[in-house]
Amino acid sequence: IHPYGKILGDFRNGDPLVMEFASVDRRGSSAVGIGNVTKSVSLSSFELTESEPQWFEWTGYLEKGYEPEVRFRNGTAAAKRLVRLLLNKADQFPEFQPFAQMKSSGEKGYERWHGTLKAYQGPVLRVWEIQVDGPHIEEWPPVGHDTLYGNLSPESLSWEVIEDRLVRFAKLAFRRPPLEGELRPILDMVQGKLQEGLAPLNALQLGFQTILSAPGFLYLNEGEGELDEYALASRLSYFLWSSMPDNELLESAEQGSLKDPAVLTKQVERMLADPRSKRFSNNFLRLWLELDNIGKMPPSKEFVSFYRDNLEFAMRKETELLFEHVLQKNLSPIELLNADYSFINRELAAHYGMPGLQGNEFRKVSLSGTERGGLLGHGSFLTASANGVDTSPVIRGIYVMNKLLDYTPPPPPDDVPEIEPDVTGATTLREKLVRHRADATCAQCHNKIDPAGFALENYDPIGAWRLSYDRKLKVDSSGRLPNGKTFSNPSEFRDLVIEQKETFLRCLTKKMLTYAIGRPTNSGDRLVVDGIVDEMQESSNGLRDLVKKIVLSETFRGN
């Protein structure tokens, strides 16, 4: 709690202080200091609820070239600006008046600066000590060391031992046994280096390095036609874990049992139960909903809360947690659209107009009585479909139709000019689009995409609810779908989307199949997609079942 009101800007009086630990890259930045970074990654955050000093610990990975940085996540302005703000209001606060009269340079400038900060009675984050320990190794020898060397010693490295170790390593690196003659050039090179006097350990390491530069490691060459056992293991592993197959998958491939539908289904269940399956949830969502757009087109600085409350992270996390929940509980994929709950933290709740939620951790929260529900109400969905500055019913409409209803309009004709927003605020984009659709050529597509965009106009560029635009023009979120059905608000539009269950299931199936096989679906996959969608129409089938059906499909198991 502080006595300075709005002088401190948008700092929410009474909120717990939040310390953030970030990883920053200053290479290429023109200056050194907070904010002068070229890249930044939020690693963790901690609520400060005690007045006495506390230790906080984080263990993780810092990319090469990055350095740790401690931030006052929901704090006030930087110290330099804070002093200026306080001294400008010194007439309201007697404690600052002596310093306001001092010179801003020289010895008095130093006293003016530090005296103001000492007299300041607002929220402060004081870092007493930072310790950095590394590298952090959970066990010794590390798993990677054991994979490479096992129990070998430098004295035991005969040529036969080196050759055997390289062949075994290549089987792991290539995710399959090496083809006949595939390792011969590498083995001949290593043997030649040994004959030239290179130490055996260095020769072995040179062999490892060369294998990791070979096409068998760098490329997923799955061949033509039906996948063999090893290619199937790799496709399954990269689909659900975004990584190479583990020993159990490779053993199933070696035994020739992986193509058995029962074995394959059992492997899918095992892999989805593994924590590594979160990579599938997160990476698939990034492809399907283009969630990376949130960071590529960051909102303008006027949206203070987006940066202060780390909403980019929170928005992604909300969508990831909902998808993970539906997947692990094997709920119907339609739950992604009609869920009357979500997984949010205090900052996202405040952004959604749901005050009173305490704590920075994410938890399941009812959305009853709010303007939210399912993906169409997620901040990630709404921010990824905007450009960070304003909203466009056309852009959002295309996004909704493509991501949820399997429709992508053709490019507009070359002779059709872009629709420019009215910067004076005298007319809305809806009014401009009415005139635009008077052209029959334009109307054909806009009648399909614009209604979905109009339906979401109550959400601003970062997904906050609004009833009017900046210039006080009232938002109109009503519309008519091509099938003649009408809606008057986002909730009614969401109900109309949910009614199109088969269309949504087809869209989701095609998006997930594309992610699984690494290429867009085409006309040759239509029968497979139709079959999966028909089976998914049964109410007992959930999102996990969709994953299994994709893995068991002819398209997934062949090229």
TORVEX-476390 format. One line per 8 residues: number of its first residue (from 1); their letters; for each residue x, z negated, y of C-alpha. Coordinates in nm, 2 decimals. Each point is the difference from the previous one (the first is absolute). Last residue first. Example, Ala and Ser with C-alpha at 12.3 -4.5 7.8 and 13.67 -1.06 7.14 Angstrom:
2> sa> 1.37/-0.71/-0.11 ~ -0.14/-0.07/-0.34 .
This chain:
559> ngrftesl> 0.42/4.70/-4.17 ~ -0.12/-0.24/-0.26 ~ -0.11/-0.36/-0.07 ~ -0.15/-0.07/0.34 ~ -0.21/0.32/0.00 ~ -0.12/-0.05/-0.36 ~ -0.14/-0.34/0.11 ~ 0.10/-0.33/-0.17 .
551> vikkvldr> 0.18/-0.12/0.31 ~ -0.29/0.10/0.23 ~ -0.25/-0.17/-0.23 ~ 0.22/-0.32/0.01 ~ 0.02/-0.01/0.38 ~ -0.38/0.06/0.03 ~ -0.06/-0.29/-0.25 ~ 0.21/-0.22/0.22 .
543> lgnsseqm> -0.23/0.09/0.29 ~ -0.31/-0.10/-0.19 ~ -0.23/0.16/-0.26 ~ -0.30/-0.21/-0.10 ~ -0.23/0.18/0.25 ~ 0.03/0.34/-0.18 ~ 0.08/0.26/0.26 ~ 0.37/-0.03/-0.09 .
535> edvigdvv> -0.06/0.21/-0.32 ~ -0.14/0.29/0.20 ~ 0.28/-0.03/0.26 ~ 0.27/0.01/-0.28 ~ -0.16/0.31/-0.16 ~ -0.03/0.18/0.33 ~ 0.36/-0.07/0.09 ~ 0.12/0.14/-0.33 .
527> lrdgsntp> -0.22/0.30/0.03 ~ 0.13/0.06/0.35 ~ 0.37/-0.02/-0.08 ~ 0.06/0.37/-0.02 ~ -0.17/0.04/0.34 ~ 0.28/-0.20/0.16 ~ 0.11/-0.36/0.04 ~ 0.28/-0.06/0.25 .
519> rgiaytlm> 0.34/-0.09/-0.15 ~ 0.19/-0.31/-0.10 ~ -0.19/-0.07/-0.33 ~ -0.12/-0.35/0.08 ~ -0.05/0.03/0.38 ~ -0.20/0.32/-0.05 ~ -0.21/-0.17/-0.27 ~ -0.06/-0.29/0.24 .
511> kktlcrlf> -0.12/0.23/0.28 ~ -0.21/0.22/-0.24 ~ -0.17/-0.31/-0.16 ~ -0.07/-0.15/0.34 ~ -0.17/0.31/0.13 ~ -0.20/0.04/-0.32 ~ -0.10/-0.36/0.01 ~ -0.11/0.04/0.37 .
503> tekqeivl> -0.20/0.31/-0.08 ~ -0.17/-0.17/-0.30 ~ -0.08/-0.31/0.21 ~ -0.16/0.18/0.29 ~ -0.24/-0.29/0.07 ~ 0.30/-0.20/0.10 ~ 0.06/0.25/0.29 ~ -0.36/-0.05/0.12 .
495> drfespns> 0.04/-0.37/-0.01 ~ 0.31/0.02/0.20 ~ -0.18/0.21/0.26 ~ -0.27/-0.27/0.03 ~ 0.27/-0.26/0.06 ~ 0.18/0.21/0.26 ~ -0.31/0.04/0.22 ~ -0.31/0.22/0.06 .
487> ftkgnplr> -0.01/0.21/-0.32 ~ -0.17/0.32/-0.10 ~ -0.06/0.19/-0.32 ~ -0.04/0.38/0.04 ~ 0.24/0.11/-0.28 ~ 0.26/0.11/0.27 ~ 0.01/-0.36/0.12 ~ -0.17/-0.11/0.32 .
479> gssdvklk> 0.15/-0.24/0.25 ~ 0.00/-0.33/0.18 ~ 0.31/-0.18/0.13 ~ -0.07/0.03/0.37 ~ 0.24/-0.20/0.20 ~ -0.11/-0.09/0.36 ~ 0.20/0.13/0.29 ~ 0.17/-0.31/0.15 .
471> rdyslrwa> 0.31/0.20/0.12 ~ 0.21/-0.16/-0.28 ~ -0.26/0.11/-0.26 ~ -0.30/-0.22/-0.10 ~ -0.13/-0.21/-0.28 ~ 0.34/-0.08/-0.16 ~ 0.13/-0.14/-0.33 ~ 0.37/0.00/-0.05 .
463> gipdynel> 0.14/0.26/-0.24 ~ 0.33/0.08/0.17 ~ -0.11/0.31/0.18 ~ -0.34/-0.15/0.08 ~ -0.28/-0.05/-0.25 ~ -0.36/0.06/0.12 ~ 0.09/0.37/-0.03 ~ -0.01/-0.02/-0.38 .
455> afgapdik> -0.33/0.18/-0.06 ~ 0.09/0.27/0.25 ~ 0.30/0.10/-0.22 ~ -0.21/0.03/-0.32 ~ -0.26/0.20/0.20 ~ 0.27/0.24/0.13 ~ 0.13/0.12/-0.34 ~ -0.28/0.20/-0.15 .
447> nhcqacta> -0.18/0.13/0.31 ~ 0.35/0.07/0.14 ~ 0.08/0.25/-0.28 ~ -0.29/0.25/0.04 ~ -0.05/-0.09/0.37 ~ 0.33/0.16/0.11 ~ -0.09/0.35/-0.11 ~ -0.35/-0.05/0.12 .
439> darhrvlk> 0.12/-0.08/0.35 ~ -0.25/-0.26/0.14 ~ 0.22/-0.25/-0.19 ~ 0.24/-0.02/0.29 ~ -0.28/-0.09/0.25 ~ -0.11/-0.29/-0.22 ~ 0.37/-0.08/-0.05 ~ 0.05/-0.06/0.37 .
431> erlttagt> -0.28/-0.25/0.01 ~ 0.14/-0.18/-0.31 ~ 0.34/-0.01/0.18 ~ -0.16/-0.21/0.26 ~ -0.05/0.10/0.36 ~ 0.09/-0.15/0.34 ~ 0.31/-0.18/-0.14 ~ 0.22/0.17/0.25 .
423> vdpeiepv> 0.25/0.09/-0.28 ~ -0.27/0.22/-0.16 ~ 0.15/0.08/-0.34 ~ 0.12/0.35/-0.07 ~ -0.16/0.19/-0.29 ~ 0.25/0.25/-0.12 ~ -0.05/0.36/0.07 ~ -0.15/0.24/-0.27 .
415> ddpppppt> 0.18/0.33/-0.01 ~ 0.22/-0.10/-0.29 ~ -0.30/-0.08/-0.23 ~ -0.02/-0.36/-0.11 ~ 0.19/-0.10/-0.32 ~ -0.22/-0.03/-0.30 ~ -0.19/-0.33/-0.04 ~ 0.11/-0.25/-0.27 .
407> ydllknmv> -0.28/-0.15/-0.21 ~ 0.05/-0.24/-0.29 ~ -0.24/-0.27/0.11 ~ 0.21/-0.31/0.05 ~ 0.35/0.10/0.13 ~ -0.08/0.35/0.12 ~ -0.34/-0.07/0.16 ~ 0.12/-0.32/0.16 .
399> yigrivps> 0.32/0.16/0.14 ~ -0.18/0.31/0.13 ~ -0.26/-0.22/0.17 ~ 0.27/-0.22/0.15 ~ 0.17/0.31/0.15 ~ -0.32/0.15/0.13 ~ -0.15/-0.33/0.12 ~ 0.32/-0.05/0.20 .
391> tdvgnasa> 0.12/-0.35/0.09 ~ 0.25/-0.10/0.27 ~ 0.36/-0.10/0.04 ~ 0.13/-0.09/-0.34 ~ -0.08/0.34/-0.15 ~ -0.31/-0.09/-0.21 ~ -0.07/0.04/-0.37 ~ 0.29/-0.24/-0.10 .
383> tlfsghgl> -0.15/-0.26/0.23 ~ -0.35/0.01/-0.15 ~ 0.12/-0.01/-0.36 ~ 0.26/-0.27/0.06 ~ -0.25/-0.21/0.21 ~ -0.24/0.00/-0.30 ~ -0.37/0.06/0.07 ~ -0.03/0.33/-0.18 .
375> lggretgs> 0.21/-0.15/-0.28 ~ -0.28/-0.24/-0.11 ~ -0.21/-0.20/0.24 ~ 0.02/-0.09/0.36 ~ -0.24/-0.03/0.29 ~ -0.04/-0.37/-0.07 ~ -0.29/-0.22/-0.12 ~ 0.14/-0.03/-0.35 .
367> lsvkrfen> 0.36/0.09/-0.01 ~ 0.09/-0.28/-0.25 ~ 0.37/-0.09/-0.02 ~ 0.26/0.02/-0.28 ~ 0.33/-0.13/0.12 ~ 0.31/0.11/0.18 ~ 0.24/-0.27/0.13 ~ 0.04/-0.05/0.38 .
359> gqlgpmgy> -0.22/-0.31/0.01 ~ -0.33/-0.08/0.16 ~ -0.31/0.22/0.02 ~ -0.21/-0.12/0.29 ~ -0.06/0.33/0.18 ~ -0.14/0.31/-0.17 ~ 0.02/0.27/0.27 ~ 0.18/0.25/-0.22 .
351> haalerni> 0.33/-0.05/0.19 ~ -0.05/-0.38/-0.04 ~ -0.04/0.05/-0.38 ~ 0.31/0.22/-0.01 ~ 0.20/-0.27/0.17 ~ -0.14/-0.28/-0.22 ~ 0.07/0.18/-0.33 ~ -0.21/0.25/-0.19 .
343> fsydanll> -0.11/0.09/-0.34 ~ -0.35/0.17/0.00 ~ -0.36/-0.07/-0.08 ~ -0.32/0.20/0.00 ~ 0.16/0.26/-0.22 ~ -0.20/0.33/0.03 ~ 0.27/0.27/0.02 ~ 0.28/-0.13/-0.22 .
335> eipslnkq> -0.27/-0.15/-0.23 ~ -0.09/0.36/-0.07 ~ 0.31/0.01/-0.23 ~ -0.20/-0.23/-0.23 ~ 0.18/-0.33/-0.08 ~ 0.28/-0.02/-0.25 ~ 0.09/-0.35/0.12 ~ 0.37/0.10/0.04 .
327> lvheflle> -0.09/0.33/0.16 ~ -0.27/-0.13/0.24 ~ 0.23/-0.28/0.11 ~ 0.31/0.23/0.04 ~ -0.21/0.24/0.22 ~ -0.12/-0.29/0.21 ~ 0.35/-0.15/0.03 ~ 0.16/0.33/0.10 .
319> tekrmafe> -0.27/0.06/0.26 ~ 0.05/-0.34/0.16 ~ 0.38/0.03/-0.02 ~ 0.01/0.33/0.18 ~ -0.20/-0.15/0.29 ~ 0.21/-0.32/0.01 ~ 0.33/0.19/0.02 ~ -0.12/0.22/0.29 .
311> lndryfsv> -0.17/-0.30/0.15 ~ 0.32/-0.19/0.07 ~ -0.19/-0.24/0.22 ~ 0.20/0.07/0.32 ~ 0.04/0.37/-0.07 ~ -0.36/0.10/-0.07 ~ -0.13/-0.28/0.22 ~ 0.15/0.16/0.32 .
303> feksppmk> -0.20/0.32/-0.03 ~ 0.10/0.11/0.35 ~ 0.35/0.08/-0.15 ~ -0.13/0.32/-0.14 ~ -0.08/0.02/-0.37 ~ 0.26/0.09/-0.25 ~ -0.02/0.36/-0.14 ~ 0.26/0.00/-0.28 .
295> gindlelw> -0.07/-0.37/-0.09 ~ -0.37/0.04/-0.06 ~ 0.05/0.35/-0.14 ~ 0.18/-0.16/-0.29 ~ -0.35/-0.09/-0.13 ~ -0.06/0.36/-0.10 ~ -0.32/-0.10/-0.18 ~ 0.08/0.16/-0.33 .
287> lrlfnnsf> 0.38/0.01/0.02 ~ 0.05/-0.35/0.15 ~ -0.28/-0.13/-0.23 ~ 0.18/0.14/-0.30 ~ 0.33/-0.17/0.11 ~ -0.16/-0.35/0.04 ~ -0.21/-0.01/-0.31 ~ 0.26/0.17/-0.22 .
279> rksrpdal> 0.28/-0.23/0.13 ~ -0.23/-0.30/-0.08 ~ 0.03/0.12/-0.36 ~ 0.35/-0.16/0.00 ~ -0.17/-0.34/-0.04 ~ -0.08/0.09/-0.36 ~ -0.36/-0.01/-0.11 ~ -0.04/0.36/0.09 .
271> mrevqktl> 0.30/0.09/-0.22 ~ -0.14/-0.18/-0.31 ~ -0.34/0.15/0.04 ~ 0.15/0.35/0.04 ~ 0.22/-0.06/-0.31 ~ -0.30/-0.10/-0.21 ~ -0.18/0.32/0.11 ~ 0.30/0.21/-0.10 .
263> vapdklsg> 0.02/-0.17/-0.34 ~ -0.37/0.06/-0.07 ~ 0.03/0.36/0.13 ~ 0.30/0.07/-0.23 ~ 0.24/0.21/0.21 ~ 0.23/-0.31/0.03 ~ 0.06/-0.03/-0.38 ~ 0.30/0.23/-0.05 .
255> qeaselle> 0.23/-0.30/-0.08 ~ 0.24/0.11/0.28 ~ -0.29/0.02/0.25 ~ -0.12/-0.35/-0.10 ~ 0.35/-0.13/0.04 ~ 0.03/0.16/0.34 ~ -0.32/-0.17/0.11 ~ 0.11/-0.33/-0.13 .
247> ndpmsswl> 0.35/0.03/0.16 ~ -0.14/0.06/0.35 ~ -0.09/0.34/0.14 ~ 0.14/0.10/0.34 ~ -0.17/-0.11/0.32 ~ -0.30/0.05/0.22 ~ -0.18/-0.25/-0.23 ~ -0.33/0.15/-0.09 .
239> fyslrsal> 0.06/0.38/0.05 ~ 0.38/-0.02/-0.03 ~ -0.03/-0.17/-0.33 ~ -0.27/0.23/-0.14 ~ 0.18/0.31/0.10 ~ 0.33/-0.14/-0.15 ~ -0.16/-0.10/-0.33 ~ -0.18/0.34/-0.03 .
231> ayedlege> 0.34/0.18/0.06 ~ 0.15/-0.21/-0.28 ~ -0.28/0.07/-0.25 ~ -0.01/0.38/0.07 ~ -0.23/0.13/0.27 ~ -0.24/0.28/-0.11 ~ 0.07/0.33/0.17 ~ 0.32/0.06/0.21 .
223> genlylfg> 0.29/-0.23/0.06 ~ -0.01/-0.35/0.14 ~ 0.32/0.03/0.21 ~ -0.02/-0.32/0.22 ~ 0.31/0.06/0.21 ~ 0.30/-0.22/0.11 ~ 0.09/-0.15/-0.33 ~ 0.01/0.31/-0.22 .
215> paslitqf> 0.13/0.20/0.30 ~ 0.32/-0.20/-0.01 ~ 0.12/-0.22/0.29 ~ -0.08/-0.32/-0.18 ~ 0.19/0.13/-0.31 ~ 0.31/0.06/0.23 ~ 0.00/-0.35/0.13 ~ -0.03/-0.15/-0.35 .
207> glqlanlp> 0.29/0.22/-0.12 ~ 0.21/-0.11/0.29 ~ -0.07/-0.36/-0.09 ~ 0.13/0.07/-0.36 ~ 0.31/0.16/0.14 ~ 0.06/-0.30/0.23 ~ -0.03/-0.24/-0.29 ~ 0.24/0.22/-0.21 .
199> algeqlkg> 0.27/0.01/0.27 ~ 0.08/0.36/0.11 ~ 0.32/0.13/-0.16 ~ -0.05/0.38/-0.01 ~ -0.12/-0.03/-0.36 ~ -0.28/-0.24/0.12 ~ -0.10/0.25/0.26 ~ -0.03/0.27/-0.26 .
191> qvmdlipr> -0.22/-0.22/-0.21 ~ -0.23/-0.06/0.29 ~ -0.02/0.37/0.08 ~ -0.07/0.09/-0.36 ~ -0.27/-0.26/-0.02 ~ -0.17/0.13/0.31 ~ 0.02/0.37/-0.11 ~ -0.13/-0.10/-0.35 .
183> legelppr> -0.30/-0.20/0.12 ~ -0.26/0.27/-0.02 ~ 0.15/0.15/-0.32 ~ -0.30/-0.08/-0.20 ~ -0.27/-0.15/0.23 ~ 0.05/-0.36/0.11 ~ -0.25/-0.24/-0.15 ~ -0.28/-0.08/0.24 .
175> rfalkafr> -0.05/-0.19/0.33 ~ 0.30/0.19/0.14 ~ 0.15/-0.32/0.13 ~ -0.08/-0.20/-0.31 ~ 0.12/0.26/-0.25 ~ 0.30/0.06/0.23 ~ 0.10/-0.36/-0.03 ~ 0.00/0.02/-0.38 .
167> vlrdeive> 0.21/0.31/0.00 ~ 0.24/-0.15/0.26 ~ 0.05/-0.32/-0.21 ~ 0.07/0.20/-0.32 ~ 0.26/0.21/0.17 ~ 0.17/-0.30/0.16 ~ 0.01/-0.18/-0.34 ~ 0.14/0.30/-0.18 .
159> wslsepsl> 0.26/0.05/0.28 ~ 0.12/-0.36/-0.04 ~ -0.13/-0.26/0.25 ~ 0.05/-0.33/-0.18 ~ 0.27/-0.14/0.23 ~ -0.21/0.05/0.31 ~ -0.27/-0.22/-0.16 ~ -0.34/0.11/-0.12 .
151> ngyltdhg> -0.28/-0.25/-0.06 ~ -0.27/0.21/0.17 ~ 0.17/0.24/0.24 ~ -0.26/0.21/0.18 ~ -0.32/-0.17/-0.09 ~ 0.16/-0.35/0.02 ~ 0.13/0.08/0.35 ~ -0.34/0.12/0.11 .
143> vppweeih> -0.16/-0.32/-0.13 ~ 0.24/-0.21/0.21 ~ 0.26/-0.21/-0.18 ~ -0.10/-0.24/0.11 ~ -0.36/-0.07/0.11 ~ -0.20/-0.01/0.31 ~ 0.26/0.17/0.22 ~ -0.04/-0.05/0.38 .
135> pgdvqiew> 0.28/0.18/0.18 ~ -0.01/-0.19/0.21 ~ -0.07/-0.31/0.21 ~ -0.11/0.02/0.36 ~ -0.05/-0.33/0.19 ~ -0.19/-0.03/0.33 ~ 0.00/-0.31/0.22 ~ -0.20/-0.16/0.28 .
127> vrlvpgqy> -0.26/0.27/0.06 ~ -0.24/-0.11/0.27 ~ -0.34/0.16/0.03 ~ -0.17/-0.11/0.31 ~ -0.37/-0.02/0.10 ~ -0.06/-0.11/0.36 ~ 0.13/-0.29/0.20 ~ 0.26/0.19/0.22 .
119> akltghwr> 0.21/-0.24/0.21 ~ 0.31/0.08/-0.21 ~ -0.07/0.38/0.02 ~ -0.03/-0.02/0.38 ~ 0.32/-0.21/0.03 ~ 0.19/0.24/-0.22 ~ -0.08/0.30/0.21 ~ 0.02/-0.17/0.35 .
111> eygkegss> 0.32/-0.18/-0.10 ~ 0.17/0.33/-0.10 ~ -0.13/0.17/0.31 ~ 0.13/-0.29/0.21 ~ 0.35/0.06/-0.14 ~ -0.01/0.37/0.09 ~ -0.32/0.20/0.02 ~ -0.38/-0.06/0.02 .
103> kmqafpqf> 0.02/-0.22/0.31 ~ -0.20/-0.32/-0.01 ~ -0.35/-0.05/0.15 ~ -0.19/0.07/-0.33 ~ 0.22/-0.26/-0.17 ~ -0.13/-0.29/0.21 ~ -0.36/0.12/-0.05 ~ 0.00/0.02/-0.38 .
95> epfqdakn> -0.12/-0.36/-0.07 ~ -0.26/0.03/0.27 ~ -0.21/0.25/-0.20 ~ -0.26/0.21/0.18 ~ 0.23/0.10/0.29 ~ 0.26/0.08/-0.26 ~ -0.21/0.30/-0.13 ~ 0.27/0.27/0.06 .
87> lllrvlrk> 0.25/-0.25/-0.13 ~ -0.18/-0.02/-0.33 ~ -0.02/0.37/-0.05 ~ 0.36/0.07/0.10 ~ 0.12/-0.27/-0.24 ~ -0.21/0.14/-0.28 ~ 0.14/0.35/0.06 ~ 0.36/-0.11/-0.06 .
79> aaatgnrf> -0.10/-0.23/-0.29 ~ -0.19/0.27/-0.19 ~ -0.38/-0.02/0.03 ~ -0.20/-0.25/-0.20 ~ 0.00/-0.05/-0.37 ~ -0.20/0.13/-0.29 ~ 0.29/0.12/-0.20 ~ 0.28/-0.22/0.15 .
71> rvepeygk> 0.27/0.20/-0.17 ~ 0.30/-0.07/-0.22 ~ 0.22/0.30/-0.07 ~ 0.20/0.09/-0.31 ~ 0.24/0.30/0.00 ~ -0.04/0.35/-0.13 ~ 0.30/0.24/-0.07 ~ -0.05/-0.02/-0.38 .
63> elygtwef> -0.35/-0.10/-0.08 ~ -0.08/-0.37/-0.02 ~ -0.14/-0.12/-0.33 ~ -0.19/-0.33/-0.06 ~ 0.01/-0.38/0.02 ~ -0.17/-0.18/0.28 ~ 0.04/-0.37/0.09 ~ -0.15/-0.21/0.27 .
55> wqpesetl> 0.16/-0.33/0.11 ~ -0.20/-0.22/0.24 ~ 0.07/-0.17/0.34 ~ -0.27/-0.25/0.11 ~ -0.31/0.11/0.19 ~ -0.17/0.12/-0.32 ~ -0.25/0.28/-0.05 ~ 0.23/0.30/0.03 .
47> efsslsvs> -0.16/0.28/-0.20 ~ 0.25/0.22/-0.19 ~ 0.04/0.37/-0.02 ~ 0.18/0.23/-0.24 ~ 0.19/0.33/-0.03 ~ -0.13/0.21/0.30 ~ 0.21/0.32/0.01 ~ 0.14/0.15/0.32 .
39> ktvngigv> 0.16/0.33/0.09 ~ 0.18/0.13/0.31 ~ 0.04/-0.34/0.16 ~ 0.02/-0.13/0.35 ~ -0.30/-0.24/-0.03 ~ 0.20/-0.31/0.01 ~ 0.35/0.08/0.12 ~ 0.28/0.25/0.00 .
31> assgrrdv> -0.03/0.32/0.20 ~ -0.02/0.38/-0.04 ~ -0.12/-0.01/-0.36 ~ 0.16/0.25/-0.24 ~ 0.08/-0.26/-0.26 ~ -0.21/-0.31/0.07 ~ -0.16/-0.02/-0.34 ~ -0.23/-0.30/-0.04 .
23> safemvlp> -0.11/-0.23/-0.29 ~ -0.26/-0.25/0.11 ~ -0.08/-0.37/-0.04 ~ -0.31/-0.10/0.19 ~ -0.08/-0.34/0.15 ~ -0.37/-0.06/0.07 ~ -0.11/-0.27/0.24 ~ -0.34/-0.14/-0.10 .
15> dgnrfdgl> -0.28/0.13/0.23 ~ -0.13/-0.23/0.27 ~ 0.02/0.24/0.29 ~ 0.01/0.35/-0.11 ~ 0.29/0.17/0.17 ~ -0.14/0.31/0.17 ~ 0.19/-0.04/0.32 ~ 0.19/-0.32/0.08 .
7> ikgyphi> -0.17/-0.02/0.34 ~ -0.33/0.02/-0.17 ~ -0.04/-0.38/-0.02 ~ 0.32/-0.19/0.09 ~ -0.09/-0.35/-0.12 ~ 0.13/0.03/-0.36 ~ -0.14/-0.09/-0.34 .
